[in-house]
C-alpha cells in the first residue's frame, strides 16, 4: 500500500527525533522510520538486571550545541558532572592526572617547566579561534603549541577524551580543539542513561502528531517521476512517497540507498570513529577511590559513571565503562582487546570479577559515523545540495561538530531548512494567485 507524507525521517536516533520535534511547529505530516525494533540508535540504554547500561561511555557536554537544543525543546536532563581528578598510567606507573588545579601541582608526571607549559597550553586552548585551525590536523596543532613530549601526550589524551578520535594525524584540529574546549566546560553523566533523552523526544513528537514506525528498513530512496516527490522503497517492497526526506543513517548506508544516478563517492570515503567497550555493573567496587583513569600511550579509558548518575535501581551497585579507542587502521582482534580491557580493570579494581552483576563486551562499536578530516566541510556542503528535498542529518553530517552536538545541530538544521523552504514556496504561490490590474 502506497503512503504519502510531507516529510519522512529515516532513522530514530538523536538527529531524527530532534528534527521531528522541530517539525511539529508546522502543519506538515511527518513519519519517522526506524529500522531497529527499539528507538534510540547509539543513544539507547539497555536495562539489564536493574542496571542501566549505555552503549559505551556517554557524556553530554554542558557547553555543547546538543545541550542548548535539548533545553530549547524542553527536555529535562538530570545528572551530575564528574570530578576532574583521577590517574594516568604509563609503563605500569601511575600519575595523578593534571586536569584540575590541585592535581596539577600534586602530579609527578610533569616537572616545574612542564607544569608552566601545560598551564599556558590550556589557556591557549580556551583562547584560540578554532576557525583558524581549519587547515591543520590535530597532530600538527599539538606539535605547534606543545614543546615537551609530556605536554603533547596530555593534549592527545584530552583529544581522545573529548572526541573518542585516536587518529591525531588525520583528525581536524578545528573540530578536536573545539570539543576539548567544550569538555573543559564540564560534562554530564545522565540519570537513567541517554535513553531518557530519546524517550522524552519520542513522547513529545508522538503527542504532537508525528507518526513513528519501527522495525522498518528503507531499502532505496529515489527522486520520483512526479515533481517535488521522493519514493522510498521498504525491505518488504512497500512504497512510501514524500515531498521531503531527512536521512539520518550513516554515510555508507545513504550511499547504498540513493539511486545510482545520485550516489556520492565522498560518502564511501568517510571513515568512522570506532572503539571497544566493556560495560559493567558491579555489586561493589573493590577500590572505591578509583573512579577515573586513562592510559598515556595506551588508548584506554576507565570511569565509574554511577558515582555521578543514577544508573541502577539498586543504589549500592556501580556501573562503569572500560574503553579502548581504535585507530582507523587497527586490526580488530576481539580476544586480545577483551584481555587488554580486563587487565586494565584488574589494575584499577583488583578482584572485580567476583562482584559482577552484568557485563557486556562490544569489540568494535561505531562511536561517530565520521572521523572529522581536513576538507570535510566543503565536501559536506556540496553533498547537501546535490538532491533538492533530501536532507542529511546525524553525528557525521555537521561540518564543524561531531557526536551528540553534530547529531542534534544537523537535525535541527534540516528541520529549519524545510520550514524555510515551505514558507518561501507558500509565499511564492500566494503572490502568483494575487490578481493583476
N, C-alpha and C positions, 0 to 999 in steps of 0.2 A: 504494500500500500504506500503510495506516494504521500509525503507530508510536506507542507510548505511553511516556512518560518521566515521572519525578517532576519534573524541572526541565529547562527548555530555556533556554539563554542565547543571546540574539540579538546577535551581534557579537563578533568575535575580536580586539579591541584590548586595551589595558591593563586597562580596567574588567572586561571579560568574563573575562579569564584570571585576574585577582585573585579574582573571585567563584568561578570554577571551582575554584581551588586551595583556598580555604577550605571549599568544599562537599565536598571529598574527605574531610573529617573525619567525614562521615555515611555511611550505607549507601544513600543515595538515588541513583537513576540520573540521570546528568547528560549532556545533549547540548549541545554548543556549535556554533552555526551561524554561519558567516562567508560573507558574500555575495561577497567577492573570491576570486580564485584563490590569493592569498597571505594569510597571517595577519598581524596586527600593527596594522592601521588606520594612523593617523598616526604610530605608533611604528615603522613599517617603516624598514629601512635597505636601500638598494639598493647592490649591489656592481657597479660599472662599471669596467672596465679596471683591476681590482685595487684600486680605491678604494672606500671605504665612505661613502656619502652618506645622511645623514638627510634627511628631508623638511623642509628649512629648519633653522635653528639650534635645537638642543635642549640644554638644560642641566637637570640634576637637582639640586634644592635639597637641601643636606645637612641642613637643619633642617626639611624639609617632611614631610608625612604619608606621601607615597609612599615616601620613603627608609625610614621606620620600618616600613611594611607590607612592603616588599620584603625587608628584613632578617629580619622575622618569618617570612616564607615561605622563607627560606634561599636567596635569590637573591644570587649573587656579583656585586659591582659593582666594576669595575676602571677607573681613570682618574685624572685629576688636576684640581685646581682652577686656573682661570685667575687670573693676577695682576690686581690692581685698578689697573692703570695703562693708559694709552692716551691718545687725543686726542679732543677735542670740536671740531667745526667749525661756524663760522657766518660767512656772507658771505666765504667763501674765507680766513678767518683761522683758524689752528689754535691750540688751547689745550691745555695739559696737563689731563687730566680729574682733578678734585679728589676722587677716590674712595678715595685712600689718604693716610695722614698726610704722606708725603713729597711727593706731588703737590699736596696741599692748599696747602702753603706755597711750592711752586715755580710754581704756575699764575699766569698773568696774567689769567685770567678774572675773578677776584674781587679787590676791594680789601680792605684790612685789616678794615674794618667788616663787609663781606660774608663774609669768612672766619670771623669770630667768629659771625656769624648762622648760617652753614652748619653749623658745629660744633654749635651749640645745637639746630638743627633735627634733625640726625642723632641726637642724644641723645633728642630728643622722639619720634622715630620708634621708638626702641628701648623707650622707657618708656610710651608711650601704650597705654591699654587699648582695643584696637580695637572691643570691644563698644560703646563709647560713640560710635563713628563710624557706626553703622548708619543714621542718618537724614541723613547728609551725602554729597554727591558728592565725588569726589576733588578736583575743582576748588575746591569750597567749602572743603575742608580745607586745600588748598595756600594759598589766599588768606588763610586764617585764621592759619596758622603762619609763612608767609614774608612778610617786609616788602618785600624788594628783588626786582626782576624777575629778577635773575640767580639768586637762590636758588630762586625759584619755577620757573624754567626747569630747574634741576637736579633738582628734585623730579619734574617732568614726565618728564625723561629717565629717572630711576630707575623711575618708574611704567611706562614703556614697556618698559624692560629687564626688569623683574620679571614683567610680566603680558602683554606684547605689546599691551595695550589703548592705543589712541590716541584716546580719547574721554573726557577727564577731566570734561567737563561732564555725562556720562551715567553713568560708572562709579562703583560703590560705593567710598567711602573705606575702609570696613572691609576689603573684600577686597583692594584695591590696597595699602594700607599694610601689611596682614598679609604680603602677598607680598614687598614691599620688605624688610621685616624678615627674612624667611626668606632672601632673596637676599643680604642683608648678612652672613648667617652662612656664606656660601660655597656654590658650586655645583660639580658635577662634569661634565666632558666625558667621555663613556664610551668606553673602548676598544672598537672594533668597532661602535660606534653603538648605538642603542636597540634594534635587533633582538636584541641579546644578552639583554635583559630578557625580551622576548616568547618567544624560543626556550627559555629556561630555564623560564619559566612553563608553556609548552606541553608540554615534555617531562615536567615534574613531574606536570601534570594527566593526561596520557596514561598515565603509569606507574601512576597511582593510580585508573584506571578511567574517566576522563572520555572520552566519545566526541566527536570533532571532525569536522564535515562542512563543508568549504569549497566555494566556488563554488555556494552555495545561497542564494537570495534568499527572504526571508519577505515575502509579499505582504499578508497580513492576519492579525491576531490577534483572535480572538473568544472571549469567555467562552462556553463551550459550554452545551448544554442540561443536561448532567449536572452534578451538584453537584461543586464543587471541581475543575473541569477546564477547560482552555483548548484551543481548536482553532486551530492555526496552519496557514494555507494557503500553500504554497510557490508559486513562479512557474510550476512545472510542474503545478500544481493537486493535488499530493500533499498529504495532510493529516498533521499531527503533533499528538498530544494530550499535554498536560502538566498536572500539578497546579499548578506554579508556572512563571512566566515572568520572566526578568530581561532587560529590553530595554536595550541599551547603544547604540542608534542615536542620531542627533541628534533634537531635539525635533520638527522638521518631518517627519522620516521616521516617527516614532512616531505623530504626529497622523494621518498618512495610513494607517497600518497598522491602528489600532484601529477597531472597529465604530463607525459614526457616532453611535450612542447614547451612546458613552463618550468622544467627542472633546473635547479641552480647548482652548479658544481661546487660553489663555495660551501654549501651545506654539507657536502660529503667530506670536505677537508677539515671540518671542525673537530677538535679533539676534546673529549670530556675530561673533567676533573674527577678522579676516582680515588677510592681508598678501601681499606679493610676495617671492619669494626667488630669488636667483641662487646656486646651489650649484656650486662648482668644485673641481677638483683641478689643481694646477699642479706642473710638474716642479721648479720652484724659485720662490722669492719674489724679485722684483726688489729689494725693500727689506725684508730680513729683520727689521728692528727694528719695522716697523709691524704690530702684532698685533691691535689693537682700536681702533675709532673709532665715534663716533656723531655725528649731526647735532644741533645745539642747537634750531634752529627747524624744520629739515627732519627728518621722522621716519625717519631712515636709520640702519642698523646695519651694522657690518663686524667680523668676528672670524675669526682663524685657529685653528680648533678642533684641528687636528692638532698644534699646538705643545704640547698638554696631553693628548691622547688618541691612541692608535694607530688611525688611520683609513685605513691604506694597507698593502698588502703590500710596498710599496717605501718604506723609511724615509726616503728623501730627498725625497719629494714632499710637498706641502702641500695640505690640504683646508680650505677656507674658505667662509664664507657672507656674502653681502651681502643685506640685507633691508630692505624698506620696510613700515612699519606703516600699514595702511589705517584711515581713519575710516569708520564705517558708511555715511556719506552720500557717500563718494568715488565719482566716476565712474572706472571702471577702463579705462584706455587702455593696452593691453599694450605697444604700441610705445614710447610716451613713458616708461612705467615702466621698461622694459628699458634704454632710453637713460640714464635717471636713475641706475639701479643701476650700469651700466657706467662712467658718468662719475665716480661716487663712487669706484669701484675704480681708475679711471685716476689719480685724485689720490693714492691711497694706495699703489698698486703700478703705477707707470707702465711700460708695455711688457708687461703681464701676458699679453696675447693670444698672444705667441709661445711661451709656456710651458704652454699649456692641454693637459691630458691628457684631461679630460672636463668638460663643463659642462651645467647644466640650469637652465632658466628657467621658473618657475611664477608667473604674474602674479596669481593670486587664490586662495591656499590658505586653508583654514579652519584656524586655529591653536587656537581653542577654540570649542565649539558655542554658548556663551552669554557675551555681554558682561554681566558682573555689574552689575545695576542695583538701585536702591532698591526695596524691596518684594518682591524675588525670593524671599527666604527664606520668607515666608508663602505665596506662590503655589506654590512648590515643595512645601512641606509638605502643602498641600491636595491637590496633584496626586498625591502618593504614596499617598493613602488612598482615592482615588476608585474604583479597581478592585481589590478584595481578591485577593491572589495574584499581581498584576502589579507588579513592582518595576522602578524605573528606575535606571540607573547610567550613568556617563560623566563626561566633564570638565565637563558642564553641570549635572549632577544633584545636586551637593552645594551646599547653601545658602551655605556660607562658604568654599569652596575652588574653584579652577579648575585647568586644565592637568592635569599628572600627579597632583597632590595630590587634585584633585577626582575624577579617574577612579578612582584606587586606593582612596580612602576610601569612595566611594559603592559600588564593587564589593564591598568588604569588608562595608559596612553591609547591603547587600541579602542577602548570604550569611548574615550573622548573624541577620537578621530571620527568614529562612526556617528556620534551625536552631532558633531560639527558638520559632517557631510550631509546628514539628514536636514539640518537647519538650512544649509545653503541650497539644497535641492528643493526644499519646500518653498523657500523664498523665491527661487527662480520660477517655479511652477505658478506661484501666486502672481508674479509680475507678468507672466505670459497670459494669464487669464484676465488681466485688467483690460477694460475696454479702451480702445484708442479713439481719439477725436480729431 
